[in-house]
Amino acid sequence: MNNWKIAIRNFRKNKFYGLINVAGLTVGLAACFLIIMYLQHEMGFDQFFKDSERIYQVNVSARFGGDEYDTSNTPPPVGEALAEEFPEVESYTRFHMPGDLILRNLDRKFTESNIWLVDSNFLEFFSFALMEGDAATCLEGTRSIVLTENMAQKYFGTASALGKEIFMEEEVYTVTGVLKNLPQLSSLQFDALAPIASSRRVDFFSWSWIWLQVDTYVKLAQPLDAGERSALEAKFPPMVRKNAASAYKRLGQDIDEFFRQGNRWELSLTPLEDVHLYTSGIGGRLTTKSDIRDVYIFGTIGFFILLLACINFMNLSTARSMGRAREVGVRKVLGSQRSGLIWQFMTEAMLYSFVAALLAIALSQVMLPMFNQMMDIELGVPDLLSGWSLTAFLVLPVLAGLLAGSYPSFYLSKFKPVAVLKSKIPTVSGSHAWVRSSLVVFQFAISVTLVICTLIVLQQINYSTNGDLGMDKENVLVIRNAQLLGEKAKSFKNEMQNLPEVSHASIATDLPAIGWEFTDYYIPERDATNPDLMEDLSLSSYMVDDDFIPVVGFEIIEGRGFNDERGLDSLAVIVNEETVRMVGWENPIGKRLTYPGGRNETYEVVGVIKDFHARSMQYSIEPFALFHESSKSYDLEYKRLAVKIASGSERRVLDKAKALWTSFAPNAPFGFSFLDDEINALYQSEERLGTVLSSFTFLSIFVACLGLLGLIAYTTEQRTKEIGIRKVLGASTVGIVGLLSKDFFQLVIFALILAAPVAYFFMKNWLQDFAYPVDIEWWVFALAGLVALLVTFLTVGFQSVKAALANPVESLRSE
């Protein structure tokens, strides 16, 4: 108890240093508390499901037609085949995301983009909680629908929705169940469920092992470790060959020849509990996925910010060693043992840490809404007081106090009483000064590393969103659900194109960044003069009209665009540069592509467009084609109307478009977006990383400045009489400031030298995820160094000027 009284007395006596210590530890602990809450959130996904340890996501890893990919999108028959062939597979379930659908009842209608079509056992397989209905029967038949609680209130208010009717795409469905709102720790997030048996598309492709539009999950008889899972996966290839042979034959290809050509088609399993964090390299349609590397990055940042705060305490404590030295000497003369002095100084550190912890908890709650927005999650006060967070509140202050107080305790307690009472107090020279300088170098090395990483992340985001995408994304209005206009679609397009603010309008099956392009396999025309041409080509495509290229600003580099006035483009195709490179054509205009499925159509290449990014720049540009709408190459359930508008006319065009839509399709809601917003949305995770790095970089610099302030305070305290003598002998204020600042600038420069290769290594690895990364340029390191030097100048300069302006008589009087 006496140690606590002395600690409180010292805190009151040295409020300035005490407040700096508390401020540093408060910021460090608050940052750690928030990051630990985030880590707890990210690591807890999908563990609430019954039998979650036995549920696995089925993935496809394939190489076909020069295209390689890993995806969680599977063919429709995969689940049934796995259940029939392998006794380890107890059951399976599937879901299909059809895209935008119109839901309406008598007085409410909305475009819904998150309705899933699922197998009838979906709610038994995944143990979501039902408020109304029976999980075993509510998805039977083809015209039943299950709504989440929020969705039910959206259409039916507070009354029970069970048994009521709702229209989906003009078909009547009956509400057979209402789910409690889904837990945010579920990777599966939807607004409504309907039977997959109601989908004509899924039924049409039920034979196909190439149409990858269904996600499949299997439940195994028992959980498998990594080795057991690999052994099971090794049994899959013969099953694939046997079951997929008829599908390939239907497309005119022998499956054995397919594999002899070096192609690959493999299945693998991912544990459900790993889907959220460990499948960043596996494509798919789940929007809830994160990356375990982000968890490591944020966890490391939190650890280092707390460590910087503890280093501050060490520096500030040793900076005040002169003031505490006589206290140590007197207490030792009066009989205090070194162990008792160590506990005294550790108690002081604990006091600061506990006070900081209480403030950090309050600061965490204040910052929680901003943190939620920054991380795109929903954490509340209960999350502050549960699981890892509660443990962190109890353990971190103790660990921080022990870490912060360890070095000062052992350093101060070893002073010799005779020496300090004769005023022979240790100086800054020696190993302890080296330790303090090293700690400041470490602090600024961490801060400079974060500055460099932040600049490179922001540079990559800027390049991805504002670099050359191969198209003009600006001022393109996208009106969804153009398929609902039916035969009126062209009339609506013409009305839009007649608006004075509109230069072009186009109807297309999709646009870059908005949806999923249609992908299929084609056979390029053989060239007798070039026997090395590709035999099979994986080709993604949109089906478009004559005005599509002007709307999105594609550049035609060879041949022509579509012009179907004479009806000659129904068997025409426009390809991108990558298609020409991949196939090996030297003169692509006039060459042909044959689609072996369907009617065995052959298309003539009439134009080549410059490569463009249909997806995020994390992915390489792939072979891509544009087919004319008159070709009817494939039948998709949705279409978009893209409109090129004049800059600054967005509000006027939207008002006119909505009025036109209401007159053409009164029963369908008006849905729209802008192409540039859709493209920017592709980089949400990178923008989040940039925002987090920027915020925590600022915190690290703030904490490091407190440490620097501690060291300059120590130095000026030790050199007070030297400064007084120099001023008496005629030294200028500028000269004294330069004298005191020089050593600190050297420390910061040394920190930059250490930080540069570390930041380069980490960012080089991070940029490998992008097919088109920015170059890491010298100016990034120069700017980071300039920021560090400027911060150092402001921090050190304040204390140095204060010392230089002090009255030399006062500093010499005690001599």
TIKE-270381 format. One record per residue (C-alpha): residue in three letters; x, y, z. Coordinates in steps of 0.1 Angstrom, whole numbers, padded with zeros to 4 digits, always signed. Example, Ala and Ser with C-alpha at 12.3 -4.5 7.8 and 13.67 -1.06 7.14 Angstrom:
# TIKE-270381
ALA+0123-0045+0078;SER+0137-0011+0071;
//
This chain:
# TIKE-270381
MET+0000+0000+0000;ASN+0029+0023+0008;ASN+0043+0018-0027;TRP+0009+0029-0042;LYS+0009+0061-0020;ILE+0044+0070-0031;ALA+0035+0063-0068;ILE+0004+0086-0065;ARG+0025+0113-0048;ASN+0052+0112-0076;PHE+0024+0114-0102;ARG+0010+0146-0086;LYS+0045+0160-0082;ASN+0054+0154-0119;LYS+0022+0160-0137;PHE+0038+0169-0170;TYR+0058+0137-0173;GLY+0029+0117-0158;LEU+0004+0130-0184;ILE+0028+0122-0212;ASN+0032+0086-0199;VAL-0005+0082-0195;ALA-0013+0097-0229;GLY+0012+0073-0247;LEU-0001+0042-0228;THR-0037+0053-0233;VAL-0033+0056-0271;GLY-0013+0023-0273;LEU-0038+0003-0252;ALA-0069+0018-0270;ALA-0054+0009-0303;CYS-0047-0027-0290;PHE-0082-0030-0276;LEU-0098-0020-0309;ILE-0075-0042-0330;ILE-0081-0072-0306;MET-0118-0067-0310;TYR-0113-0068-0348;LEU-0092-0099-0346;GLN-0118-0116-0324;HIS-0144-0107-0350;GLU-0124-0120-0379;MET-0113-0152-0363;GLY-0148-0161-0351;PHE-0166-0165-0385;ASP-0188-0195-0391;GLN-0181-0212-0358;PHE-0217-0209-0345;PHE-0230-0234-0371;LYS-0239-0268-0358;ASP-0213-0293-0371;SER-0192-0264-0385;GLU-0161-0285-0381;ARG-0176-0311-0405;ILE-0187-0287-0433;TYR-0164-0280-0462;GLN-0166-0257-0492;VAL-0160-0274-0526;ASN-0135-0256-0549;VAL-0125-0260-0585;SER-0090-0256-0597;ALA-0088-0257-0635;ARG-0067-0249-0665;PHE-0085-0249-0699;GLY-0080-0229-0730;GLY-0050-0211-0716;ASP-0070-0199-0687;GLU-0061-0209-0651;TYR-0083-0202-0621;ASP-0093-0214-0586;THR-0129-0208-0576;SER-0156-0218-0552;ASN-0180-0218-0581;THR-0188-0253-0591;PRO-0209-0271-0617;PRO-0244-0282-0606;PRO-0237-0320-0605;VAL-0207-0319-0582;GLY-0224-0323-0549;GLU-0245-0353-0559;ALA-0215-0370-0575;LEU-0194-0366-0543;ALA-0222-0379-0521;GLU-0227-0409-0543;GLU-0190-0418-0549;PHE-0175-0413-0514;PRO-0189-0426-0481;GLU-0169-0399-0463;VAL-0195-0374-0477;GLU-0226-0375-0456;SER-0246-0348-0474;TYR-0244-0318-0496;THR-0262-0285-0503;ARG-0259-0259-0530;PHE-0268-0223-0537;HIS-0269-0201-0568;MET-0269-0163-0569;PRO-0291-0152-0598;GLY-0283-0115-0595;ASP-0309-0087-0595;LEU-0345-0098-0590;ILE-0377-0078-0586;LEU-0397-0085-0555;ARG-0431-0068-0549;ASN-0463-0072-0530;LEU-0494-0050-0533;ASP-0478-0017-0524;ARG-0440-0023-0522;LYS-0415-0032-0549;PHE-0377-0033-0548;THR-0348-0046-0568;GLU-0331-0072-0546;SER-0296-0084-0554;ASN-0291-0108-0526;ILE-0317-0135-0530;TRP-0302-0170-0531;LEU-0316-0201-0548;VAL-0308-0231-0526;ASP-0314-0268-0522;SER-0343-0278-0500;ASN-0320-0290-0472;PHE-0301-0257-0470;LEU-0316-0246-0436;GLU-0311-0281-0421;PHE-0275-0281-0434;PHE-0267-0246-0421;SER-0283-0241-0387;PHE-0297-0206-0392;ALA-0323-0198-0366;LEU-0359-0196-0379;MET-0385-0174-0362;GLU-0414-0189-0382;GLY-0415-0220-0403;ASP-0400-0255-0404;ALA-0364-0258-0416;ALA-0371-0293-0430;THR-0400-0283-0452;CYS-0400-0246-0458;LEU-0379-0248-0490;GLU-0398-0277-0506;GLY-0416-0272-0540;THR-0407-0245-0564;ARG-0427-0215-0553;SER-0418-0211-0516;ILE-0396-0183-0503;VAL-0379-0177-0469;LEU-0372-0141-0458;THR-0349-0128-0432;GLU-0365-0107-0404;ASN-0355-0074-0419;MET-0367-0085-0453;ALA-0401-0096-0439;GLN-0405-0062-0422;LYS-0395-0044-0454;TYR-0424-0060-0473;PHE-0450-0068-0446;GLY-0443-0045-0417;THR-0447-0058-0382;ALA-0474-0083-0392;SER-0465-0120-0396;ALA-0453-0127-0431;LEU-0458-0165-0429;GLY-0482-0177-0455;LYS-0484-0144-0474;GLU-0478-0141-0511;ILE-0451-0121-0528;PHE-0442-0116-0565;MET-0407-0125-0577;GLU-0401-0117-0613;GLU-0438-0118-0619;GLU-0441-0153-0604;VAL-0461-0157-0572;TYR-0442-0171-0542;THR-0455-0180-0507;VAL-0436-0171-0476;THR-0429-0204-0458;GLY-0404-0192-0433;VAL-0389-0161-0416;LEU-0353-0163-0404;LYS-0338-0143-0375;ASN-0314-0117-0389;LEU-0283-0135-0399;PRO-0253-0133-0375;GLN-0226-0109-0388;LEU-0201-0137-0381;SER-0216-0158-0410;SER-0198-0159-0443;LEU-0231-0167-0459;GLN-0251-0134-0460;PHE-0284-0133-0479;ASP-0318-0115-0477;ALA-0341-0143-0489;LEU-0340-0179-0500;ALA-0360-0196-0528;PRO-0357-0232-0541;ILE-0330-0238-0566;ALA-0355-0261-0584;SER-0373-0229-0595;SER-0343-0218-0616;ARG-0346-0227-0653;ARG-0310-0218-0658;VAL-0297-0242-0632;ASP-0320-0269-0645;PHE-0308-0263-0681;PHE-0272-0268-0671;SER-0278-0296-0646;TRP-0257-0319-0669;SER-0228-0295-0673;TRP-0194-0299-0656;ILE-0182-0266-0671;TRP-0210-0241-0662;LEU-0196-0228-0629;GLN-0225-0209-0614;VAL-0233-0230-0582;ASP-0216-0231-0549;THR-0215-0265-0532;TYR-0209-0274-0496;VAL-0205-0309-0482;LYS-0208-0323-0447;LEU-0184-0351-0439;ALA-0190-0380-0416;GLN-0162-0366-0393;PRO-0137-0337-0393;LEU-0105-0343-0413;ASP-0071-0329-0406;ALA-0050-0315-0434;GLY-0034-0349-0442;GLU-0067-0368-0442;ARG-0083-0341-0464;SER-0055-0343-0489;ALA-0059-0381-0490;LEU-0097-0377-0497;GLU-0090-0351-0524;ALA-0066-0375-0541;LYS-0095-0398-0548;PHE-0115-0371-0567;PRO-0098-0371-0602;PRO-0111-0405-0613;MET-0146-0395-0602;VAL-0143-0362-0623;ARG-0131-0381-0654;LYS-0160-0405-0651;ASN-0188-0381-0645;ALA-0176-0352-0666;ALA-0169-0373-0698;SER-0205-0370-0711;ALA-0205-0333-0706;TYR-0173-0328-0725;LYS-0186-0351-0752;ARG-0217-0330-0755;LEU-0194-0301-0763;GLY-0176-0321-0790;GLN-0145-0329-0769;ASP-0130-0361-0756;ILE-0121-0357-0719;ASP-0090-0379-0722;GLU-0077-0356-0750;PHE-0086-0327-0728;PHE-0062-0339-0701;ARG-0035-0350-0726;GLN-0033-0314-0738;GLY-0021-0303-0704;ASN-0054-0291-0691;ARG-0065-0295-0655;TRP-0099-0299-0637;GLU-0096-0307-0600;LEU-0117-0305-0569;SER-0106-0295-0534;LEU-0121-0289-0500;THR-0118-0259-0477;PRO-0131-0261-0441;LEU-0161-0238-0435;GLU-0143-0221-0406;ASP-0114-0212-0430;VAL-0135-0198-0457;HIS-0136-0162-0444;LEU-0098-0158-0439;TYR-0080-0184-0459;THR-0095-0183-0494;SER-0083-0150-0507;GLY-0067-0168-0536;ILE-0099-0186-0545;GLY-0124-0167-0565;GLY-0161-0167-0558;ARG-0192-0146-0552;LEU-0191-0144-0514;THR-0187-0107-0504;THR-0178-0114-0468;LYS-0143-0128-0473;SER-0113-0113-0458;ASP-0076-0121-0458;ILE-0056-0137-0430;ARG-0027-0114-0440;ASP-0048-0084-0430;VAL-0053-0099-0396;TYR-0015-0104-0392;ILE-0009-0068-0404;PHE-0034-0052-0381;GLY-0023-0074-0351;THR+0013-0065-0357;ILE+0005-0028-0359;GLY-0014-0029-0326;PHE+0015-0047-0309;PHE+0040-0022-0322;ILE+0019+0008-0311;LEU+0017-0006-0276;LEU+0054-0014-0276;LEU+0061+0022-0287;ALA+0041+0035-0258;CYS+0060+0013-0234;ILE+0093+0025-0248;ASN+0081+0060-0242;PHE+0076+0052-0205;MET+0112+0038-0204;ASN+0126+0069-0220;LEU+0107+0093-0199;SER+0115+0074-0167;THR+0152+0074-0174;ALA+0151+0110-0186;ARG+0141+0119-0151;SER+0169+0097-0136;MET+0187+0128-0122;GLY+0156+0138-0102;ARG+0151+0103-0089;ALA+0188+0095-0082;ARG+0190+0113-0048;GLU+0156+0097-0038;VAL+0172+0063-0045;GLY+0203+0072-0026;VAL+0184+0084+0005;ARG+0161+0054+0005;LYS+0191+0030+0003;VAL+0208+0048+0032;LEU+0177+0044+0052;GLY+0178+0007+0046;SER+0157+0000+0015;GLN+0168-0031-0005;ARG+0172-0030-0043;SER+0143-0054-0046;GLY+0120-0030-0027;LEU+0131-0002-0050;ILE+0124-0023-0080;TRP+0089-0030-0068;GLN+0084+0007-0060;PHE+0092+0017-0096;MET+0072-0012-0110;THR+0042-0001-0089;GLU+0045+0034-0105;ALA+0045+0018-0139;MET+0014-0002-0130;LEU-0003+0029-0117;TYR+0002+0046-0150;SER-0008+0015-0169;PHE-0041+0010-0150;VAL-0050+0047-0153;ALA-0042+0045-0190;ALA-0063+0013-0193;LEU-0094+0029-0178;LEU-0090+0059-0202;ALA-0083+0035-0231;ILE-0115+0016-0225;ALA-0134+0049-0226;LEU-0115+0061-0256;SER-0122+0027-0273;GLN-0159+0032-0269;VAL-0158+0068-0282;MET-0137+0057-0312;LEU-0158+0025-0319;PRO-0183+0040-0344;MET-0155+0055-0364;PHE-0135+0022-0362;ASN-0166+0003-0373;GLN-0170+0025-0403;MET-0133+0023-0412;MET-0132-0015-0409;ASP-0167-0020-0424;ILE-0179-0041-0394;GLU-0205-0038-0366;LEU-0189-0041-0332;GLY-0207-0029-0301;VAL-0202-0025-0263;PRO-0209-0063-0257;ASP-0179-0070-0279;LEU-0157-0049-0257;LEU-0166-0071-0227;SER-0164-0106-0242;GLY-0139-0132-0253;TRP-0105-0120-0263;SER-0114-0083-0256;LEU-0123-0090-0219;THR-0090-0109-0215;ALA-0071-0081-0232;PHE-0087-0055-0208;LEU-0075-0076-0178;VAL-0041-0088-0191;LEU-0027-0060-0214;PRO-0025-0033-0187;VAL-0005-0057-0165;LEU+0018-0067-0193;ALA+0022-0031-0204;GLY+0031-0020-0169;LEU+0056-0048-0165;LEU+0072-0041-0199;ALA+0072-0003-0194;GLY+0086-0004-0159;SER+0112-0032-0163;TYR+0141-0012-0176;PRO+0136+0020-0155;SER+0132-0001-0124;PHE+0164-0021-0128;TYR+0183+0010-0140;LEU+0172+0034-0113;SER+0174+0010-0084;LYS+0211+0002-0091;PHE+0224+0037-0083;LYS+0250+0037-0056;PRO+0239+0058-0026;VAL+0274+0072-0018;ALA+0279+0083-0055;VAL+0245+0100-0059;LEU+0247+0118-0025;LYS+0281+0132-0036;SER+0263+0144-0068;LYS+0281+0119-0089;ILE+0250+0110-0109;PRO+0253+0089-0140;THR+0255+0108-0173;VAL+0241+0101-0207;SER+0272+0083-0218;GLY+0276+0046-0217;SER+0254+0017-0223;HIS+0222+0032-0210;ALA+0225+0062-0233;TRP+0230+0038-0262;VAL+0199+0018-0251;ARG+0178+0050-0250;SER+0190+0061-0284;SER+0183+0026-0298;LEU+0148+0028-0285;VAL+0142+0061-0303;VAL+0157+0047-0335;PHE+0134+0017-0332;GLN+0103+0039-0326;PHE+0110+0060-0357;ALA+0120+0030-0378;ILE+0085+0015-0371;SER+0068+0049-0378;VAL+0088+0054-0410;THR+0080+0018-0422;LEU+0043+0025-0417;VAL+0046+0058-0436;ILE+0063+0041-0465;CYS+0038+0012-0466;THR+0009+0037-0464;LEU+0022+0058-0493;ILE+0027+0027-0515;VAL-0008+0013-0507;LEU-0024+0047-0515;GLN-0003+0048-0547;GLN-0016+0014-0558;ILE-0052+0023-0550;ASN-0048+0055-0570;TYR-0033+0036-0599;SER-0060+0010-0599;THR-0088+0035-0599;ASN-0074+0062-0620;GLY-0048+0044-0642;ASP-0054+0034-0678;LEU-0083+0008-0676;GLY-0086+0006-0713;MET-0119+0024-0712;ASP-0136+0056-0701;LYS-0154+0050-0668;GLU-0165+0086-0663;ASN-0200+0098-0668;VAL-0215+0064-0675;LEU-0249+0059-0660;VAL-0259+0022-0656;ILE-0296+0014-0654;ARG-0302-0021-0641;ASN-0328-0047-0651;ALA-0333-0036-0687;GLN-0346-0071-0693;LEU-0378-0062-0675;LEU-0385-0038-0704;GLY-0390-0067-0727;GLU-0398-0056-0763;LYS-0399-0020-0751;ALA-0361-0021-0743;LYS-0350-0006-0776;SER-0377+0021-0775;PHE-0366+0030-0740;LYS-0330+0032-0752;ASN-0339+0055-0780;GLU-0358+0078-0757;MET-0328+0080-0734;GLN-0305+0086-0764;ASN-0327+0115-0775;LEU-0321+0134-0742;PRO-0298+0164-0748;GLU-0275+0154-0720;VAL-0269+0119-0735;SER-0244+0112-0763;HIS-0248+0074-0766;ALA-0269+0046-0750;SER-0264+0008-0752;ILE-0281-0024-0740;ALA-0256-0051-0729;THR-0257-0082-0709;ASP-0231-0067-0685;LEU-0204-0041-0680;PRO-0169-0041-0665;ALA-0168-0043-0627;ILE-0206-0047-0623;GLY-0214-0083-0628;TRP-0200-0116-0640;GLU-0192-0119-0677;PHE-0203-0150-0695;THR-0174-0175-0700;ASP-0173-0204-0724;TYR-0149-0223-0745;TYR-0142-0218-0783;ILE-0121-0234-0810;PRO-0100-0209-0829;GLU-0097-0214-0867;ARG-0066-0233-0876;ASP-0039-0216-0896;ALA-0019-0239-0919;THR+0010-0215-0918;ASN+0011-0215-0880;PRO+0006-0250-0865;ASP+0012-0237-0830;LEU-0022-0220-0827;MET-0042-0227-0795;GLU-0067-0255-0799;ASP-0091-0245-0771;LEU-0098-0209-0759;SER-0115-0199-0727;LEU-0133-0167-0737;SER-0153-0143-0715;SER-0177-0121-0732;TYR-0206-0096-0732;MET-0235-0095-0757;VAL-0239-0059-0768;ASP-0254-0036-0794;ASP-0239-0012-0819;ASP-0235+0016-0794;PHE-0217-0003-0766;ILE-0181+0006-0777;PRO-0187+0044-0778;VAL-0205+0043-0744;VAL-0176+0026-0725;GLY-0149+0042-0746;PHE-0131+0010-0758;GLU-0104+0017-0784;ILE-0107-0002-0817;ILE-0071-0008-0828;GLU-0079-0030-0858;GLY-0110-0037-0879;ARG-0144-0021-0870;GLY-0171-0020-0844;PHE-0206-0034-0847;ASN-0229-0020-0873;ASP-0259-0043-0878;GLU-0281-0021-0900;ARG-0279-0047-0927;GLY-0282-0076-0902;LEU-0247-0089-0910;ASP-0232-0089-0874;SER-0252-0118-0859;LEU-0222-0141-0865;ALA-0195-0114-0859;VAL-0172-0111-0829;ILE-0149-0084-0816;VAL-0119-0096-0795;ASN-0094-0080-0773;GLU-0056-0079-0778;GLU-0050-0107-0753;THR-0072-0130-0773;VAL-0051-0124-0804;ARG-0019-0130-0784;MET-0032-0161-0767;VAL-0044-0177-0799;GLY-0014-0167-0819;TRP-0031-0150-0848;GLU-0009-0127-0869;ASN-0037-0111-0889;PRO-0069-0116-0868;ILE-0094-0098-0889;GLY-0114-0124-0908;LYS-0104-0153-0886;ARG-0131-0175-0870;LEU-0140-0188-0836;THR-0163-0219-0833;TYR-0185-0226-0803;PRO-0188-0264-0801;GLY-0218-0263-0779;GLY-0254-0253-0788;ARG-0258-0249-0826;ASN-0220-0252-0833;GLU-0219-0215-0845;THR-0188-0200-0861;TYR-0181-0163-0856;GLU-0159-0141-0877;VAL-0135-0116-0861;VAL-0144-0082-0874;GLY-0125-0060-0849;VAL-0098-0060-0822;ILE-0102-0037-0792;LYS-0075-0025-0768;ASP-0072-0046-0737;PHE-0094-0034-0708;HIS-0098-0044-0672;ALA-0131-0062-0667;ARG-0123-0069-0631;SER-0099-0056-0604;MET-0063-0050-0613;GLN-0055-0079-0590;TYR-0063-0101-0619;SER-0045-0103-0653;ILE-0064-0093-0684;GLU-0079-0124-0700;PRO-0092-0132-0735;PHE-0124-0113-0740;ALA-0150-0109-0767;LEU-0180-0088-0776;PHE-0208-0106-0794;HIS-0237-0087-0811;GLU-0271-0090-0794;SER-0285-0103-0827;SER-0263-0134-0824;LYS-0283-0147-0794;SER-0251-0165-0785;TYR-0264-0172-0750;ASP-0294-0164-0729;LEU-0288-0145-0697;GLU-0315-0135-0673;TYR-0304-0098-0670;LYS-0294-0069-0691;ARG-0280-0034-0684;LEU-0286-0001-0701;ALA-0254+0020-0702;VAL-0258+0057-0709;LYS-0230+0082-0717;ILE-0240+0115-0702;ALA-0225+0150-0701;SER-0204+0159-0671;GLY-0224+0177-0644;SER-0258+0165-0657;GLU-0262+0135-0634;ARG-0291+0148-0614;ARG-0311+0160-0644;VAL-0305+0128-0663;LEU-0315+0107-0633;ASP-0348+0125-0629;LYS-0356+0122-0666;ALA-0345+0085-0667;LYS-0367+0077-0636;ALA-0397+0093-0652;LEU-0392+0074-0685;TRP-0387+0042-0666;THR-0419+0046-0647;SER-0438+0051-0679;PHE-0422+0021-0696;ALA-0421-0003-0666;PRO-0446+0009-0639;ASN-0444-0024-0619;ALA-0406-0025-0617;PRO-0384-0003-0594;PHE-0358+0020-0610;GLY-0323+0008-0602;PHE-0291+0026-0612;SER-0254+0031-0605;PHE-0224+0049-0620;LEU-0197+0029-0637;ASP-0168+0048-0619;ASP-0184+0040-0585;GLU-0187+0003-0594;ILE-0150+0002-0604;ASN-0139+0020-0573;ALA-0159-0005-0552;LEU-0136-0033-0565;TYR-0109-0018-0543;GLN-0127-0016-0510;SER-0104-0039-0491;GLU-0073-0021-0504;GLU-0089+0013-0495;ARG-0097-0001-0460;LEU-0061-0011-0456;GLY-0049+0023-0467;THR-0073+0040-0443;VAL-0062+0018-0414;LEU-0025+0022-0422;SER-0030+0060-0424;SER-0048+0061-0391;PHE-0023+0039-0372;THR+0007+0056-0389;PHE-0005+0089-0374;LEU-0009+0072-0340;SER+0026+0057-0342;ILE+0041+0090-0351;PHE+0023+0107-0322;VAL+0035+0081-0298;ALA+0071+0082-0312;CYS+0070+0120-0308;LEU+0062+0115-0271;GLY+0093+0093-0269;LEU+0114+0118-0286;LEU+0101+0145-0263;GLY+0112+0123-0234;LEU+0148+0119-0247;ILE+0152+0156-0255;ALA+0139+0164-0220;TYR+0165+0141-0206;THR+0193+0156-0227;THR+0185+0192-0219;GLU+0182+0183-0182;GLN+0216+0167-0183;ARG+0232+0196-0202;THR+0215+0225-0185;LYS+0247+0239-0170;GLU+0266+0233-0203;ILE+0239+0254-0221;GLY+0242+0281-0195;ILE+0280+0283-0199;ARG+0278+0284-0237;LYS+0253+0313-0235;VAL+0275+0332-0211;LEU+0304+0327-0236;GLY+0283+0341-0264;ALA+0266+0311-0281;SER+0235+0320-0301;THR+0200+0305-0296;VAL+0202+0290-0331;GLY+0236+0275-0324;ILE+0223+0259-0292;VAL+0192+0246-0309;GLY+0214+0231-0336;LEU+0237+0215-0310;LEU+0208+0198-0292;SER+0190+0188-0324;LYS+0219+0173-0343;ASP+0221+0140-0325;PHE+0183+0134-0329;PHE+0183+0141-0366;GLN+0211+0115-0369;LEU+0190+0090-0350;VAL+0160+0096-0373;ILE+0182+0093-0404;PHE+0195+0060-0391;ALA+0159+0049-0385;LEU+0151+0057-0421;ILE+0180+0036-0433;LEU+0167+0006-0412;ALA+0131+0011-0422;ALA+0136+0014-0460;PRO+0146-0022-0467;VAL+0120-0036-0443;ALA+0092-0016-0459;TYR+0104-0025-0494;PHE+0104-0062-0485;PHE+0069-0062-0471;MET+0054-0040-0499;LYS+0071-0060-0526;ASN+0053-0091-0513;TRP+0020-0073-0509;LEU+0021-0059-0545;GLN+0026-0095-0558;ASP-0012-0099-0554;PHE-0018-0074-0582;ALA-0013-0084-0618;TYR-0004-0048-0625;PRO+0015-0034-0595;VAL+0030+0001-0592;ASP+0067+0005-0591;ILE+0082+0012-0557;GLU+0099+0045-0565;TRP+0127+0064-0546;TRP+0105+0094-0539;VAL+0083+0073-0515;PHE+0113+0068-0492;ALA+0124+0104-0496;LEU+0090+0117-0487;ALA+0088+0093-0457;GLY+0122+0105-0445;LEU+0111+0141-0450;VAL+0080+0136-0429;ALA+0101+0119-0401;LEU+0126+0148-0402;LEU+0099+0174-0401;VAL+0082+0157-0371;THR+0115+0155-0354;PHE+0123+0192-0360;LEU+0089+0202-0345;THR+0092+0180-0315;VAL+0129+0185-0307;GLY+0128+0222-0318;PHE+0102+0230-0291;GLN+0122+0216-0262;SER+0155+0229-0277;VAL+0143+0265-0281;LYS+0128+0264-0246;ALA+0162+0253-0232;ALA+0182+0278-0254;LEU+0160+0307-0242;ALA+0164+0299-0205;ASN+0182+0324-0183;PRO+0218+0312-0180;VAL+0221+0327-0145;GLU+0193+0303-0133;SER+0211+0273-0147;LEU+0245+0282-0132;ARG+0232+0293-0098;SER+0230+0258-0084;GLU+0267+0251-0093;
//
